[in-house]
Amino acid sequence: MRLLTFSTPDDPRPRAGLREGDEVFDLGKPMREVLADLPRLKKGKRISTKGVLYHPAVPDAEKFLCVGKNYRSHLEELKANDLIRENPQEPTAFVKLNSCLSGHEARVKRPQGITQLDYEPELVFVIGKPALGVKRGAAFEYVAGVTVLNDLTDRVAQKRERHMDREPCAAQTVRNHQVSAPRQQHRRADRC
């Protein structure tokens, strides 16, 4: 079963679809709703893939939790390019925002000032139901599907970040009128 999120020129509303060969069956609702109720999946209107605009597979995900530095050859590459100092004993975790996703065949606009984007394929596990404290043997019971993501990285910014001294950020926010010297506070906030 191949699920996707798509729209068409006559209906620009992003919605889930079920792809079979050169056809997509319109499921008529957002992917999160489809994933929450997979056993009762009902095929809708049949559409040719030629008229389909692809969106990110799960554009309405609650969160994207990512794992990095999780295989030796990649660690060696990062170390050789001065992006890490030492090989970590455990993978690192980071998040991606929905706004950084694009669909299949979409053009990606390189932000101004970024001269090179590195890319690498990532395997994505789509978690279909809430999972907390799941035992290793039961982990795949929570996986609704698997997809591939082409991850783009600005290595220059990544290298710059690696050399920054990190200080803890405050756990509180104050209103503008409560800050006596905003420019000094702003300089300190840049380091967080």
Backbone as CSV, one residue per row, in Angstrom:
resi,resn,N_x,N_y,N_z,CA_x,CA_y,CA_z,C_x,C_y,C_z
1,MET,0.855,-1.175,0.000,0.000,0.000,0.000,0.898,1.234,0.000
2,ARG,0.663,2.160,-0.928,1.425,3.398,-1.008,0.493,4.577,-0.745
3,LEU,0.725,5.228,0.385,-0.063,6.404,0.741,0.715,7.651,0.379
4,LEU,0.024,8.705,-0.006,0.663,9.967,-0.338,-0.292,11.102,-0.014
5,THR,0.241,12.304,0.034,-0.593,13.498,0.166,-0.467,14.254,-1.145
6,PHE,-1.584,14.688,-1.685,-1.593,15.296,-3.014,-2.685,16.357,-3.113
7,SER,-2.631,17.090,-4.212,-3.726,17.973,-4.606,-3.809,17.918,-6.132
8,THR,-4.830,18.523,-6.683,-4.996,18.567,-8.136,-5.294,20.015,-8.529
9,PRO,-5.093,20.361,-9.796,-5.379,21.739,-10.221,-6.823,22.179,-9.939
10,ASP,-7.784,21.253,-10.057,-9.180,21.632,-9.826,-9.574,21.564,-8.342
11,ASP,-8.731,20.959,-7.508,-8.991,20.901,-6.063,-7.646,21.032,-5.334
12,PRO,-7.236,22.267,-5.006,-5.911,22.496,-4.416,-5.774,22.084,-2.946
13,ARG,-6.815,21.502,-2.388,-6.803,21.080,-0.984,-5.907,19.847,-0.822
14,PRO,-4.817,19.920,-0.001,-3.988,18.738,0.231,-4.779,17.666,0.986
15,ARG,-4.698,16.423,0.495,-5.418,15.330,1.133,-4.690,14.025,0.845
16,ALA,-4.990,13.025,1.630,-4.336,11.729,1.489,-4.889,10.977,0.293
17,GLY,-4.031,10.167,-0.299,-4.433,9.317,-1.406,-3.756,7.961,-1.302
18,LEU,-4.317,6.996,-1.967,-3.768,5.647,-2.033,-3.345,5.422,-3.474
19,ARG,-2.051,5.192,-3.690,-1.557,5.021,-5.054,-1.508,3.546,-5.408
20,GLU,-2.063,3.243,-6.577,-1.995,1.905,-7.152,-1.619,2.070,-8.617
21,GLY,-0.384,1.735,-8.968,0.084,1.901,-10.342,0.084,3.355,-10.746
22,ASP,-0.611,3.677,-11.850,-0.677,5.045,-12.359,-1.919,5.788,-11.882
23,GLU,-2.542,5.288,-10.832,-3.762,5.917,-10.324,-3.647,6.212,-8.835
24,VAL,-4.365,7.247,-8.430,-4.459,7.608,-7.016,-5.936,7.588,-6.647
25,PHE,-6.249,6.937,-5.547,-7.606,6.951,-5.028,-7.672,8.020,-3.951
26,ASP,-8.520,9.001,-4.158,-8.670,10.124,-3.234,-9.308,9.628,-1.939
27,LEU,-8.609,9.815,-0.814,-9.141,9.388,0.477,-9.890,10.519,1.176
28,GLY,-9.790,11.740,0.622,-10.635,12.853,1.052,-10.377,13.449,2.414
29,LYS,-9.317,13.053,3.100,-9.041,13.633,4.415,-7.533,13.723,4.639
30,PRO,-7.116,14.486,5.649,-5.681,14.641,5.916,-5.014,13.313,6.299
31,MET,-3.725,13.230,6.029,-2.979,11.998,6.282,-3.048,11.555,7.740
32,ARG,-2.993,12.491,8.679,-3.056,12.089,10.092,-4.339,11.331,10.406
33,GLU,-5.436,11.770,9.828,-6.713,11.071,10.046,-6.685,9.684,9.411
34,VAL,-6.089,9.579,8.246,-5.991,8.284,7.567,-5.134,7.328,8.389
35,LEU,-3.983,7.798,8.881,-3.081,6.948,9.657,-3.725,6.480,10.959
36,ALA,-4.564,7.320,11.528,-5.227,6.958,12.781,-6.297,5.887,12.578
37,ASP,-6.731,5.690,11.339,-7.827,4.756,11.085,-7.528,3.857,9.876
38,LEU,-6.295,3.398,9.743,-5.895,2.582,8.591,-6.754,1.342,8.347
39,PRO,-7.183,0.621,9.381,-7.972,-0.594,9.110,-9.278,-0.325,8.362
40,ARG,-9.815,0.878,8.490,-11.096,1.180,7.835,-10.919,2.072,6.599
41,LEU,-9.794,1.932,5.927,-9.485,2.742,4.758,-10.474,2.469,3.632
42,LYS,-11.070,3.525,3.076,-12.017,3.395,1.960,-11.502,4.198,0.772
43,LYS,-11.439,3.549,-0.378,-10.992,4.219,-1.596,-12.062,5.186,-2.079
44,GLY,-11.597,6.344,-2.534,-12.513,7.339,-3.081,-12.368,7.434,-4.590
45,LYS,-12.573,8.629,-5.107,-12.506,8.915,-6.539,-11.133,8.534,-7.101
46,ARG,-11.123,7.955,-8.293,-9.896,7.526,-8.976,-9.341,8.684,-9.815
47,ILE,-8.038,8.969,-9.692,-7.386,10.072,-10.405,-6.092,9.557,-11.027
48,SER,-5.765,10.009,-12.220,-4.493,9.644,-12.849,-3.355,10.379,-12.140
49,THR,-2.218,9.732,-11.989,-1.068,10.386,-11.343,-0.525,11.546,-12.182
50,LYS,-0.884,11.601,-13.459,-0.399,12.686,-14.322,-0.916,14.051,-13.890
51,GLY,-2.073,14.107,-13.266,-2.643,15.383,-12.844,-2.451,15.686,-11.369
52,VAL,-1.523,14.988,-10.727,-1.365,15.096,-9.283,-0.163,15.961,-8.916
53,LEU,-0.355,16.844,-7.948,0.749,17.617,-7.364,1.057,16.967,-6.022
54,TYR,2.291,16.503,-5.861,2.683,15.813,-4.632,3.026,16.811,-3.523
55,HIS,2.598,16.511,-2.329,2.933,17.278,-1.127,3.797,16.377,-0.245
56,PRO,4.376,16.904,0.836,5.081,15.993,1.749,4.149,14.862,2.166
57,ALA,4.691,13.675,2.310,3.861,12.502,2.603,2.965,12.700,3.819
58,VAL,3.520,13.249,4.886,2.741,13.511,6.102,2.951,14.991,6.461
59,PRO,2.259,15.906,5.760,2.504,17.334,5.972,1.953,17.861,7.289
60,ASP,1.072,17.099,7.917,0.423,17.564,9.143,0.888,16.768,10.359
61,ALA,2.123,16.266,10.308,2.655,15.498,11.447,2.784,16.401,12.665
62,GLU,2.563,15.823,13.810,2.700,16.580,15.068,4.149,16.983,15.278
63,LYS,5.073,16.100,14.954,6.493,16.402,15.106,7.318,15.452,14.258
64,PHE,8.535,15.871,13.946,9.509,15.044,13.266,10.704,14.909,14.187
65,LEU,10.921,13.736,14.701,12.065,13.462,15.561,13.110,12.767,14.707
66,CYS,14.312,13.308,14.695,15.355,12.798,13.809,16.542,12.284,14.616
67,VAL,17.255,11.352,14.030,18.452,10.794,14.646,19.611,11.056,13.702
68,GLY,20.691,11.589,14.243,21.871,11.883,13.438,23.101,11.233,14.028
69,LYS,24.146,11.240,13.235,25.432,10.683,13.667,25.251,9.240,14.137
70,ASN,24.530,8.474,13.326,24.165,7.132,13.756,24.825,6.006,12.953
71,TYR,25.798,6.335,12.091,26.554,5.265,11.458,27.983,5.726,11.198
72,ARG,28.918,4.807,11.303,30.362,5.123,11.335,30.861,5.869,10.104
73,SER,30.479,5.462,8.897,31.026,6.123,7.706,30.610,7.595,7.664
74,HIS,29.404,7.899,8.119,28.955,9.298,8.161,29.742,10.067,9.222
75,LEU,30.020,9.446,10.344,30.821,10.093,11.392,32.219,10.413,10.879
76,GLU,32.816,9.497,10.122,34.148,9.733,9.559,34.131,10.908,8.591
77,GLU,33.067,11.004,7.785,32.921,12.127,6.849,32.789,13.446,7.614
78,LEU,31.958,13.470,8.653,31.777,14.687,9.452,33.072,15.097,10.126
79,LYS,33.808,14.143,10.645,35.073,14.433,11.319,36.095,14.974,10.316
80,ALA,36.188,14.376,9.135,37.126,14.818,8.102,36.829,16.240,7.633
81,ASN,35.577,16.664,7.724,35.179,18.012,7.305,35.049,18.975,8.478
82,ASP,35.611,18.593,9.623,35.638,19.440,10.815,34.241,19.810,11.315
83,LEU,33.301,18.866,11.193,31.935,19.117,11.656,31.658,18.464,13.007
84,ILE,32.528,17.574,13.429,32.464,17.027,14.790,33.889,16.886,15.300
85,ARG,34.052,16.926,16.609,35.380,16.780,17.201,35.709,15.324,17.497
86,GLU,34.744,14.605,18.030,34.972,13.213,18.386,33.751,12.398,17.982
87,ASN,33.937,11.100,17.878,32.816,10.233,17.534,31.946,10.018,18.765
88,PRO,30.671,10.405,18.685,29.793,10.202,19.830,29.528,8.712,20.057
89,GLN,29.301,8.346,21.292,29.012,6.951,21.635,27.565,6.584,21.320
90,GLU,26.708,7.602,21.256,25.293,7.372,20.947,24.854,8.367,19.876
91,PRO,23.851,8.001,19.080,23.331,8.947,18.080,22.777,10.204,18.751
92,THR,22.755,11.289,18.004,22.172,12.532,18.505,20.756,12.674,17.960
93,ALA,19.950,13.442,18.649,18.564,13.653,18.228,18.349,15.125,17.897
94,PHE,17.484,15.395,16.939,17.102,16.754,16.586,15.705,16.723,15.981
95,VAL,15.109,17.884,15.783,13.765,17.946,15.224,13.777,18.648,13.871
96,LYS,12.791,18.364,13.068,12.539,19.070,11.808,11.159,19.690,11.916
97,LEU,10.983,20.834,11.304,9.688,21.504,11.291,8.930,21.143,10.022
98,ASN,7.613,21.092,10.110,6.793,20.805,8.930,7.080,21.788,7.795
99,SER,7.401,23.036,8.144,7.622,24.057,7.120,8.866,23.795,6.272
100,CYS,9.724,22.874,6.686,10.925,22.601,5.892,10.723,21.436,4.919
101,LEU,9.518,20.899,4.859,9.244,19.762,3.989,8.720,20.208,2.631
102,SER,9.018,19.421,1.615,8.439,19.674,0.292,8.049,18.330,-0.301
103,GLY,7.234,18.372,-1.316,6.735,17.147,-1.930,7.658,16.602,-2.999
104,HIS,7.340,15.402,-3.449,8.066,14.729,-4.534,8.066,15.627,-5.772
105,GLU,9.212,15.741,-6.413,9.409,16.541,-7.626,9.293,18.047,-7.397
106,ALA,9.204,18.493,-6.146,9.117,19.932,-5.873,10.497,20.569,-6.001
107,ARG,10.521,21.798,-6.460,11.776,22.546,-6.523,12.046,23.134,-5.145
108,VAL,13.276,23.060,-4.726,13.678,23.604,-3.436,14.438,24.897,-3.694
109,LYS,13.973,25.969,-3.095,14.640,27.259,-3.262,15.752,27.378,-2.231
110,ARG,16.954,27.589,-2.709,18.090,27.768,-1.807,18.015,29.172,-1.212
111,PRO,18.036,29.279,0.109,17.969,30.607,0.738,19.151,31.488,0.323
112,GLN,18.895,32.771,0.228,19.925,33.735,-0.143,21.081,33.654,0.851
113,GLY,22.292,33.674,0.351,23.472,33.626,1.204,24.018,32.226,1.408
114,ILE,23.248,31.219,1.070,23.729,29.846,1.193,24.281,29.440,-0.166
115,THR,25.564,29.118,-0.190,26.215,28.844,-1.467,26.151,27.382,-1.875
116,GLN,26.025,26.482,-0.900,25.988,25.067,-1.228,25.098,24.321,-0.243
117,LEU,24.274,23.450,-0.772,23.462,22.567,0.060,23.929,21.135,-0.155
118,ASP,24.287,20.466,0.913,24.604,19.046,0.833,23.303,18.284,1.006
119,TYR,23.220,17.127,0.419,22.001,16.331,0.549,22.360,14.883,0.847
120,GLU,21.464,14.239,1.545,21.625,12.820,1.819,20.242,12.208,2.047
121,PRO,20.058,10.984,1.577,18.766,10.332,1.799,18.632,9.884,3.246
122,GLU,17.433,9.975,3.760,17.139,9.548,5.129,15.950,8.594,5.093
123,LEU,16.011,7.558,5.883,14.898,6.629,6.036,13.989,7.179,7.130
124,VAL,12.688,7.278,6.839,11.734,7.880,7.762,10.713,6.827,8.192
125,PHE,10.561,6.669,9.492,9.528,5.790,10.041,8.374,6.673,10.482
126,VAL,7.199,6.454,9.928,6.015,7.234,10.269,5.305,6.515,11.407
127,ILE,5.257,7.164,12.561,4.618,6.578,13.732,3.132,6.924,13.663
128,GLY,2.287,5.911,13.701,0.865,6.111,13.464,0.001,6.261,14.697
129,LYS,0.562,6.030,15.873,-0.237,6.176,17.097,0.696,6.564,18.239
130,PRO,0.149,7.144,19.304,0.997,7.585,20.424,1.849,6.438,20.961
131,ALA,3.116,6.750,21.243,4.042,5.731,21.730,4.928,6.319,22.819
132,LEU,4.885,5.739,23.980,5.736,6.162,25.090,6.080,4.926,25.910
133,GLY,7.351,4.703,26.148,7.767,3.549,26.930,7.522,2.225,26.232
134,VAL,7.560,2.232,24.919,7.292,1.024,24.138,8.488,0.069,24.245
135,LYS,8.214,-1.185,24.442,9.261,-2.214,24.504,9.831,-2.433,23.103
136,ARG,11.112,-2.726,23.042,11.796,-2.902,21.765,11.058,-3.875,20.835
137,GLY,10.602,-4.993,21.343,9.928,-6.007,20.537,8.590,-5.550,19.971
138,ALA,7.997,-4.526,20.560,6.685,-4.041,20.109,6.785,-2.767,19.278
139,ALA,7.994,-2.278,19.048,8.181,-0.980,18.380,7.483,-0.890,17.022
140,PHE,7.591,-1.929,16.207,7.024,-1.853,14.859,5.505,-1.909,14.842
141,GLU,4.885,-2.220,15.952,3.422,-2.152,16.038,2.937,-0.704,15.954
142,TYR,3.831,0.243,16.190,3.486,1.662,16.177,3.851,2.335,14.853
143,VAL,4.559,1.629,13.993,4.988,2.192,12.710,3.872,2.019,11.691
144,ALA,3.372,3.152,11.185,2.305,3.112,10.184,2.872,2.936,8.778
145,GLY,4.110,3.358,8.579,4.715,3.245,7.263,6.137,3.745,7.262
146,VAL,6.778,3.603,6.112,8.158,4.020,5.934,8.222,4.843,4.655
147,THR,9.021,5.901,4.661,9.217,6.711,3.462,10.676,7.144,3.416
148,VAL,11.032,7.871,2.378,12.396,8.373,2.208,12.338,9.886,2.164
149,LEU,13.301,10.520,2.798,13.395,11.972,2.829,14.756,12.368,2.281
150,ASN,14.806,13.358,1.439,16.074,13.896,0.949,16.415,15.083,1.849
151,ASP,17.348,14.892,2.755,17.698,15.909,3.749,18.746,16.853,3.173
152,LEU,18.473,18.150,3.238,19.411,19.166,2.762,20.041,19.862,3.959
153,THR,21.359,20.089,3.890,22.070,20.710,5.005,23.022,21.778,4.501
154,ASP,23.046,22.903,5.194,24.029,23.948,4.952,25.216,23.638,5.857
155,ARG,26.243,22.984,5.299,27.397,22.554,6.102,28.202,23.743,6.638
156,VAL,28.203,24.874,5.938,28.919,26.049,6.433,28.298,26.508,7.752
157,ALA,26.976,26.602,7.789,26.299,26.991,9.030,26.495,25.923,10.101
158,GLN,26.474,24.667,9.692,26.668,23.583,10.656,28.063,23.665,11.278
159,LYS,29.052,23.986,10.471,30.416,24.110,10.987,30.513,25.306,11.931
160,ARG,29.866,26.408,11.564,29.867,27.603,12.414,29.225,27.285,13.767
161,GLU,28.130,26.543,13.735,27.440,26.170,14.970,28.324,25.280,15.839
162,ARG,29.080,24.400,15.232,29.953,23.496,15.970,30.996,24.266,16.763
163,HIS,31.413,25.435,16.275,32.454,26.215,16.942,31.912,27.223,17.943
164,MET,30.598,27.356,18.047,30.020,28.322,18.991,30.120,27.797,20.411
165,ASP,30.362,28.702,21.341,30.281,28.336,22.754,28.822,28.384,23.138
166,ARG,28.315,27.337,23.711,26.902,27.271,24.095,26.743,27.593,25.564
167,GLU,25.769,28.436,25.870,25.384,28.703,27.248,23.916,28.343,27.367
168,PRO,23.478,27.921,28.539,22.066,27.572,28.682,21.172,28.783,28.444
169,CYS,20.042,28.555,27.816,19.064,29.616,27.599,18.105,29.660,28.786
170,ALA,17.557,30.832,29.017,16.616,30.989,30.125,15.352,30.179,29.875
171,ALA,14.752,29.722,30.936,13.520,28.942,30.829,12.291,29.835,30.923
172,GLN,12.502,31.151,30.951,11.389,32.081,31.086,11.475,33.145,30.002
173,THR,10.351,33.755,29.712,10.282,34.861,28.763,9.709,36.066,29.493
174,VAL,10.237,37.241,29.193,9.711,38.468,29.804,9.201,39.382,28.705
175,ARG,8.328,40.290,29.056,7.774,41.256,28.101,8.829,42.309,27.781
176,ASN,8.732,42.936,26.590,9.711,43.938,26.156,9.927,45.043,27.175
177,HIS,8.842,45.566,27.759,8.980,46.689,28.671,9.691,46.314,29.980
178,GLN,9.885,45.007,30.221,10.559,44.564,31.435,12.073,44.461,31.266
179,VAL,12.556,44.625,30.038,13.991,44.517,29.775,14.589,45.912,29.780
180,SER,15.575,46.116,30.659,16.138,47.464,30.820,17.101,47.824,29.693
181,ALA,17.884,46.895,29.200,18.851,47.183,28.137,18.686,46.137,27.039
182,PRO,17.705,46.339,26.157,17.392,45.308,25.166,18.559,44.919,24.277
183,ARG,19.408,45.867,23.894,20.523,45.515,23.003,21.493,44.560,23.690
184,GLN,21.768,44.768,24.959,22.652,43.856,25.683,21.986,42.485,25.826
185,GLN,20.702,42.475,26.115,19.984,41.211,26.251,19.962,40.466,24.914
186,HIS,19.791,41.218,23.812,19.735,40.616,22.486,21.065,39.923,22.169
187,ARG,22.188,40.569,22.488,23.484,39.964,22.232,23.643,38.648,22.985
188,ARG,23.165,38.635,24.219,23.249,37.408,25.014,22.327,36.325,24.434
189,ALA,21.149,36.719,23.973,20.189,35.746,23.422,20.737,35.099,22.156
190,ASP,21.574,35.823,21.394,22.159,35.250,20.173,23.012,34.022,20.472
191,ARG,23.480,33.912,21.680,24.354,32.791,22.016,23.574,31.541,22.398
192,CYS,22.272,31.649,22.569,21.458,30.489,22.963,21.123,29.628,21.774
